[in-house]
């Protein structure tokens, strides 16, 4: 499994689970400070572009737009193609 090193992704219960299943799950860490290798960052980038292109009069309307966007949006991202693309 490829993961980044974000603190919220590594709670104690997750570490215990991974330690218990170390023969079945192997973690590979993405390089630090390289969001271009994390396909999830592309989904966040698209969301930021699509959601923040509009004006939201209240914080609640912004929260609703974000929630709706990520619940209904399908990202057809070819992860292999994404990770092997040129970053020049």
N, C-alpha and C positions, 0 to 999 in steps of 0.2 A: 504494500500500500504506500502510495506517495503522499507525504504530508508536509506541511510547513511547520515552523516552530512557534506558531502563535500560542501564547499562554492559555487562552480559553480552550484550545483543542487538546490540552494535556492535563485534565483534572486527575486527581488521585485514583478515582474509580476506573478511568480509562487506562491508566498505567498498570493498575492491578490486573485488569482484563487482558491486556496485551502480554503481560508477564506470564499469566496463566496459559495463554495460547501462543507462546513464542514459537512453537514448532509449526503452527499453521499460518501465522501472520508475521510477515517481515516488513518492517518499516524502512522506507527509503526517504530521507529528508531532502526537500528541495533546497537549493542554495539560499543562504541568507541574503536578503536584500535584492532578490531577483524576481520581482512579480511577473516578469515576462515568461517565466517558466511555469507559472501557476495558472492553469486554465480557468480556475474560478475567478481570478482577477479579471479575465476577459468578460465574464458574465457581469461582474460588478461594474466594469467600464461601460458596457452596453446599457446597463440599468441606469447609471448616472447620466448618460447622454439622453436616454429616452425619457426618464422621469423628470429630470431637472430642466427639460426644455419647456416646461409649463410653469405657470404661476399658481401657487397654492396659498389661499388667503389665511389658512390656519395650519398650525402644526398637525392637528388631527387629520386634516385633508391630505397633507403630505404623507403621514404615516399610512393612511388608507391606500394611497396611490402606490406606495412602495410595497405594501403587503399584497395588493391585487396584482401588481406587475410580476412579482416573483412567484406567486401561486399559479399564475396562468401562462407565463412565458415558457416556451420550450427552446432551449439553446441547442441547436444542432451543430455542436462544435466537435470536429474530428480531432480528438486529443493528440493522436500520433502526428497528424499534419501540423497541428498547433505547436507541439513541442519541437518539431524538426524544421520549422520555418526559419528563414533567415531573419536575424534581428538587427541587420545593418540599417 
